[in-house]
Amino acid sequence: MALYEHTFLARQDLAQAQVDALAEAATKIVEDKGGKVVKTETWGLRSLAYRIAKNRKAHYVMLEIDAPGDTVAELERQAGINEDIIRYMTVKVDEHEAGPTVMMRKQERDRERRADRGERGGDRPDRAPRRDREEEAA
């Protein structure tokens, strides 16, 4: 069997539970055809580079699959039919990446940087809140 990475983008207005259900449906398709899903990663709601079907954001999900080629063809066919999936891509790989993917490591690194800086929701610790600066100017 061959190794694949299947990534799909789900509509922005879906709840996380619905996105998880799409990932479970994809896993079921793979397992019913004799393959197995090695790892599933949900990258979250991210901005798109350009609008796709009136969506500016999408939920990203990546599956690492060990399955024959006809299984991947069926998975892509089902993804093309599903209206909740706005884009998908399957890539054949030589080996699966050990540990978390680059996207997951980037999210962790960004989270750690924000914690080190003491940021809270975009506040800048080196500046007073806007209201205080306006009062000082008056």
C-alpha positions in Angstrom: 0.0 0.0 0.0 1.1 3.6 -0.6 1.3 6.5 1.8 -0.7 9.7 1.2 -1.4 13.0 2.8 -5.0 14.2 2.2 -5.9 17.8 3.2 -9.3 19.3 2.9 -10.8 22.7 3.5 -14.3 22.9 5.0 -16.6 25.9 4.9 -16.1 28.6 7.5 -19.6 28.5 8.9 -19.4 24.9 10.1 -19.1 24.1 13.8 -16.0 22.2 15.0 -18.2 19.2 15.6 -19.3 19.2 12.0 -15.6 19.4 10.8 -14.7 16.5 13.1 -17.6 14.5 11.6 -16.2 15.2 8.1 -12.8 13.9 9.2 -14.5 10.8 10.7 -16.4 10.2 7.5 -13.2 10.4 5.5 -11.6 7.9 8.0 -14.5 5.5 7.6 -14.2 5.6 3.7 -10.5 4.8 4.0 -11.0 2.0 6.5 -14.0 0.5 4.6 -11.7 0.2 1.5 -9.0 -1.6 3.4 -6.7 1.3 4.2 -5.9 3.0 7.5 -5.6 6.6 8.7 -2.3 6.9 10.5 -2.9 10.4 11.9 -5.5 13.1 11.8 -4.7 16.8 12.4 -7.1 19.7 12.6 -5.3 22.9 11.9 -8.3 25.1 12.8 -10.0 28.0 11.2 -7.5 29.9 9.0 -7.7 32.7 6.5 -7.6 31.9 2.8 -5.3 33.6 0.4 -8.3 34.4 -1.8 -12.1 34.0 -1.5 -13.4 30.5 -2.5 -17.1 30.2 -3.0 -17.7 33.3 -0.9 -15.6 32.0 2.0 -12.7 34.1 3.4 -11.7 31.5 5.9 -11.8 27.7 6.1 -11.3 24.8 8.6 -8.2 22.9 7.6 -7.9 19.1 8.2 -5.1 16.8 7.2 -5.1 13.0 7.2 -2.1 10.8 6.8 -3.3 7.7 5.0 -1.8 4.2 4.3 -4.0 2.8 1.6 -4.2 1.6 -2.1 -4.8 4.0 -4.9 -8.5 3.1 -5.5 -9.2 4.1 -1.9 -7.8 7.5 -2.5 -9.8 7.8 -5.7 -13.0 7.1 -3.7 -12.0 9.5 -1.0 -11.5 12.3 -3.5 -14.8 11.4 -5.3 -16.7 11.7 -2.0 -14.9 15.0 -1.2 -15.9 16.4 -4.6 -19.6 15.5 -3.9 -19.7 17.0 -0.4 -20.9 20.6 -0.4 -19.2 21.4 3.0 -15.7 20.7 1.5 -14.6 23.6 -0.6 -11.1 22.3 -1.6 -9.1 19.1 -1.2 -5.7 17.8 -2.2 -4.1 14.4 -1.9 -0.3 14.0 -2.2 1.6 10.7 -2.4 4.6 10.8 0.0 7.6 8.5 0.6 7.1 8.4 4.3 4.9 10.1 6.9 6.4 12.8 9.1 7.1 11.6 12.6 5.5 13.8 15.3 3.4 16.9 14.6 3.5 18.5 11.2 5.0 21.9 10.4 1.6 23.5 10.8 1.1 22.2 14.3 4.6 23.1 15.3 4.1 26.7 14.0 0.9 27.1 16.0 2.7 26.0 19.2 5.6 28.3 18.5 3.3 31.3 18.0 1.4 30.4 21.2 4.7 30.3 23.1 5.9 33.6 21.7 2.6 35.3 22.7 2.9 33.9 26.2 6.6 35.1 26.5 5.6 38.6 25.5 2.7 38.7 27.9 0.2 39.5 25.1 -3.5 39.3 25.9 -5.7 39.5 22.8 -3.6 42.0 20.9 -2.7 44.4 23.8 0.7 45.9 23.6 2.3 45.9 27.0 4.7 48.7 26.1 1.9 51.2 25.3 -0.9 52.6 27.4 -4.5 51.9 26.2 -5.8 54.3 23.5 -8.2 55.9 25.9 -5.5 57.0 28.3 -3.3 58.4 25.5 -6.2 60.5 24.2 -6.8 61.9 27.7 -3.1 62.8 28.0 -3.2 64.7 24.7 -6.2 66.8 25.8 
